């Protein structure tokens, strides 16, 4: 197994190269799949995809407010669901320094191609091991240049276009939790805030709204008479 000093000597061949060149190189090779210890239910592609190892089904991912792609998967250790970053798992699965490892060695993390940005970072050609200082130097201080999704009411700026600022995300979590407590089904709550799937808005409701109900129950619940009246009073409040 490689040590930190071994990793430090690996030159990032694709560092600073344009996205079009990386895409061409990735498109010219056959897609490879590899596992990561601790996540035996899944295989990770060197083209940024994840599939279920038993049936081969490709899983749906989502883009976080940070601009990074994530997916919900089940841990081997306790059978619980966890949200992981796709590029981290791709690097663990396909970089020779990390074969057989379930996590990065202490002091190392993912280092990204600073030219392509966070949305194009799940190809090995755009990923390599590095230190926190190297990663920060590569990225520099990225200034928010795009209006929050809730503009003009919000007025804040974000790094990734079409995303909400931190304050608005927290507000969504609190509002979503309140709607769930009033009996609105989880999928309807998600759609109310512009999400196609329920998982992310459920996590926001738990984290920022203190929602304590289970996801399965939230999916199938229906509001009572009094709750429907309260929901009607809240119509149009989605942020």
Helices and strands as residue ranges (DSSP letters): H 4-8, H 19-28, E 33-34, E 42-45, E 50-52, E 62-63, E 69-74, E 81-85, H 86-94, G 96-98, E 109-112, G 124-126, E 127-130, H 132-139, E 146-147, E 157-158, H 166-181, H 186-192, H 199-209, H 215-220, H 225-234
